[in-house]
Amino acid sequence: MSQHQKELDRHFAWFENKLPPRPAQFVGWVRKPSSIYVRIPLAFLLVIGGFLSFLPVLGLWMLPLGLLLFAQDVPPLQKPMAQGLGWIERKWLERQRAKLERERVKRMQ
Protein backbone atom coordinates (compact mmCIF):
# COMPACT_ATOMS: atom_id res chain seq x y z
CA MET A 1 0.00 0.00 0.00
CA SER A 2 1.43 3.37 -1.01
CA GLN A 3 1.91 6.32 1.33
CA HIS A 4 -0.84 8.22 -0.48
CA GLN A 5 -3.26 5.29 -0.16
CA LYS A 6 -2.56 5.19 3.59
CA GLU A 7 -3.19 8.93 3.78
CA LEU A 8 -6.49 8.54 1.90
CA ASP A 9 -7.51 5.75 4.27
CA ARG A 10 -6.74 7.98 7.25
CA HIS A 11 -8.85 10.80 5.79
CA PHE A 12 -11.70 8.40 4.99
CA ALA A 13 -11.61 7.12 8.59
CA TRP A 14 -11.67 10.72 9.89
CA PHE A 15 -14.61 11.48 7.61
CA GLU A 16 -16.48 8.33 8.64
CA ASN A 17 -16.16 9.35 12.29
CA LYS A 18 -17.89 12.65 11.49
CA LEU A 19 -20.88 10.95 9.81
CA PRO A 20 -24.01 9.54 11.45
CA PRO A 21 -23.93 5.73 11.87
CA ARG A 22 -25.86 4.68 8.73
CA PRO A 23 -23.96 6.85 6.20
CA ALA A 24 -20.68 5.93 7.94
CA GLN A 25 -21.53 2.25 7.55
CA PHE A 26 -22.21 2.78 3.83
CA VAL A 27 -18.93 4.64 3.31
CA GLY A 28 -17.07 1.85 5.11
CA TRP A 29 -18.74 -0.74 2.90
CA VAL A 30 -18.00 1.17 -0.32
CA ARG A 31 -14.32 1.44 0.66
CA LYS A 32 -13.88 -2.33 1.00
CA PRO A 33 -11.88 -3.94 -1.84
CA SER A 34 -14.78 -6.32 -2.53
CA SER A 35 -17.04 -3.33 -3.35
CA ILE A 36 -15.04 -2.27 -6.41
CA TYR A 37 -17.91 -3.23 -8.75
CA VAL A 38 -20.16 -0.77 -6.93
CA ARG A 39 -17.52 1.88 -6.20
CA ILE A 40 -16.40 2.47 -9.81
CA PRO A 41 -19.91 2.97 -11.30
CA LEU A 42 -20.91 5.08 -8.29
CA ALA A 43 -17.79 7.25 -8.73
CA PHE A 44 -18.53 7.60 -12.44
CA LEU A 45 -22.14 8.64 -11.77
CA LEU A 46 -21.03 11.17 -9.14
CA VAL A 47 -18.50 12.75 -11.51
CA ILE A 48 -21.10 12.98 -14.29
CA GLY A 49 -23.59 14.43 -11.78
CA GLY A 50 -20.99 17.00 -10.77
CA PHE A 51 -20.63 18.14 -14.36
CA LEU A 52 -24.41 18.39 -14.64
CA SER A 53 -24.66 20.56 -11.53
CA PHE A 54 -26.78 23.13 -13.36
CA LEU A 55 -29.69 20.66 -13.18
CA PRO A 56 -31.94 20.46 -10.09
CA VAL A 57 -30.88 17.98 -7.37
CA LEU A 58 -27.43 17.41 -8.88
CA GLY A 59 -24.65 19.55 -7.53
CA LEU A 60 -20.99 20.40 -7.74
CA TRP A 61 -20.47 18.52 -4.46
CA MET A 62 -20.76 15.28 -6.45
CA LEU A 63 -17.57 15.88 -8.46
CA PRO A 64 -15.01 15.74 -5.61
CA LEU A 65 -16.85 12.84 -4.01
CA GLY A 66 -16.69 10.88 -7.26
CA LEU A 67 -12.99 11.68 -7.70
CA LEU A 68 -12.37 10.57 -4.15
CA LEU A 69 -13.98 7.22 -4.85
CA PHE A 70 -11.98 6.87 -8.08
CA ALA A 71 -8.80 7.61 -6.11
CA GLN A 72 -9.33 4.39 -4.15
CA ASP A 73 -8.54 2.44 -7.35
CA VAL A 74 -6.59 4.87 -9.57
CA PRO A 75 -3.08 5.49 -8.16
CA PRO A 76 -2.40 8.76 -10.09
CA LEU A 77 -5.40 10.35 -8.32
CA GLN A 78 -4.27 9.28 -4.84
CA LYS A 79 -1.61 11.95 -4.29
CA PRO A 80 -3.71 15.00 -5.31
CA MET A 81 -6.75 13.72 -3.43
CA ALA A 82 -4.67 13.03 -0.29
CA GLN A 83 -3.20 16.53 -0.50
CA GLY A 84 -6.62 18.09 -1.01
CA LEU A 85 -8.09 16.18 1.92
CA GLY A 86 -5.14 17.19 4.08
CA TRP A 87 -5.80 20.83 3.28
CA ILE A 88 -9.52 20.45 4.04
CA GLU A 89 -8.79 18.72 7.34
CA ARG A 90 -6.33 21.45 8.38
CA LYS A 91 -8.86 24.18 7.55
CA TRP A 92 -11.59 22.29 9.43
CA LEU A 93 -9.41 21.98 12.53
CA GLU A 94 -8.33 25.63 12.34
CA ARG A 95 -11.96 26.67 12.15
CA GLN A 96 -12.89 24.48 15.13
CA ARG A 97 -10.01 25.93 17.19
CA ALA A 98 -11.00 29.50 16.29
CA LYS A 99 -14.61 28.76 17.26
CA LEU A 100 -13.53 27.35 20.63
CA GLU A 101 -11.27 30.33 21.21
CA ARG A 102 -14.10 32.77 20.46
CA GLU A 103 -16.36 30.93 22.89
CA ARG A 104 -13.64 30.95 25.55
CA VAL A 105 -13.11 34.71 25.15
CA LYS A 106 -16.86 35.30 25.29
CA ARG A 107 -17.17 33.39 28.57
CA MET A 108 -14.31 35.39 30.12
CA GLN A 109 -16.00 38.72 29.39
C-alpha positions as CSV (number, residue, x, y, z in Angstrom):
1,M,0.0,0.0,0.0
2,S,1.4,3.4,-1.0
3,Q,1.9,6.3,1.3
4,H,-0.8,8.2,-0.5
5,Q,-3.3,5.3,-0.2
6,K,-2.6,5.2,3.6
7,E,-3.2,8.9,3.8
8,L,-6.5,8.5,1.9
9,D,-7.5,5.7,4.3
10,R,-6.7,8.0,7.3
11,H,-8.9,10.8,5.8
12,F,-11.7,8.4,5.0
13,A,-11.6,7.1,8.6
14,W,-11.7,10.7,9.9
15,F,-14.6,11.5,7.6
16,E,-16.5,8.3,8.6
17,N,-16.2,9.3,12.3
18,K,-17.9,12.7,11.5
19,L,-20.9,11.0,9.8
20,P,-24.0,9.5,11.4
21,P,-23.9,5.7,11.9
22,R,-25.9,4.7,8.7
23,P,-24.0,6.8,6.2
24,A,-20.7,5.9,7.9
25,Q,-21.5,2.3,7.6
26,F,-22.2,2.8,3.8
27,V,-18.9,4.6,3.3
28,G,-17.1,1.9,5.1
29,W,-18.7,-0.7,2.9
30,V,-18.0,1.2,-0.3
31,R,-14.3,1.4,0.7
32,K,-13.9,-2.3,1.0
33,P,-11.9,-3.9,-1.8
34,S,-14.8,-6.3,-2.5
35,S,-17.0,-3.3,-3.4
36,I,-15.0,-2.3,-6.4
37,Y,-17.9,-3.2,-8.8
38,V,-20.2,-0.8,-6.9
39,R,-17.5,1.9,-6.2
40,I,-16.4,2.5,-9.8
41,P,-19.9,3.0,-11.3
42,L,-20.9,5.1,-8.3
43,A,-17.8,7.2,-8.7
44,F,-18.5,7.6,-12.4
45,L,-22.1,8.6,-11.8
46,L,-21.0,11.2,-9.1
47,V,-18.5,12.7,-11.5
48,I,-21.1,13.0,-14.3
49,G,-23.6,14.4,-11.8
50,G,-21.0,17.0,-10.8
51,F,-20.6,18.1,-14.4
52,L,-24.4,18.4,-14.6
53,S,-24.7,20.6,-11.5
54,F,-26.8,23.1,-13.4
55,L,-29.7,20.7,-13.2
56,P,-31.9,20.5,-10.1
57,V,-30.9,18.0,-7.4
58,L,-27.4,17.4,-8.9
59,G,-24.6,19.5,-7.5
60,L,-21.0,20.4,-7.7
61,W,-20.5,18.5,-4.5
62,M,-20.8,15.3,-6.5
63,L,-17.6,15.9,-8.5
64,P,-15.0,15.7,-5.6
65,L,-16.8,12.8,-4.0
66,G,-16.7,10.9,-7.3
67,L,-13.0,11.7,-7.7
68,L,-12.4,10.6,-4.2
69,L,-14.0,7.2,-4.8
70,F,-12.0,6.9,-8.1
71,A,-8.8,7.6,-6.1
72,Q,-9.3,4.4,-4.2
73,D,-8.5,2.4,-7.3
74,V,-6.6,4.9,-9.6
75,P,-3.1,5.5,-8.2
76,P,-2.4,8.8,-10.1
77,L,-5.4,10.4,-8.3
78,Q,-4.3,9.3,-4.8
79,K,-1.6,11.9,-4.3
80,P,-3.7,15.0,-5.3
81,M,-6.7,13.7,-3.4
82,A,-4.7,13.0,-0.3
83,Q,-3.2,16.5,-0.5
84,G,-6.6,18.1,-1.0
85,L,-8.1,16.2,1.9
86,G,-5.1,17.2,4.1
87,W,-5.8,20.8,3.3
88,I,-9.5,20.4,4.0
89,E,-8.8,18.7,7.3
90,R,-6.3,21.5,8.4
91,K,-8.9,24.2,7.5
92,W,-11.6,22.3,9.4
93,L,-9.4,22.0,12.5
94,E,-8.3,25.6,12.3
95,R,-12.0,26.7,12.2
96,Q,-12.9,24.5,15.1
97,R,-10.0,25.9,17.2
98,A,-11.0,29.5,16.3
99,K,-14.6,28.8,17.3
100,L,-13.5,27.3,20.6
101,E,-11.3,30.3,21.2
102,R,-14.1,32.8,20.5
103,E,-16.4,30.9,22.9
104,R,-13.6,31.0,25.6
105,V,-13.1,34.7,25.1
106,K,-16.9,35.3,25.3
107,R,-17.2,33.4,28.6
108,M,-14.3,35.4,30.1
109,Q,-16.0,38.7,29.4
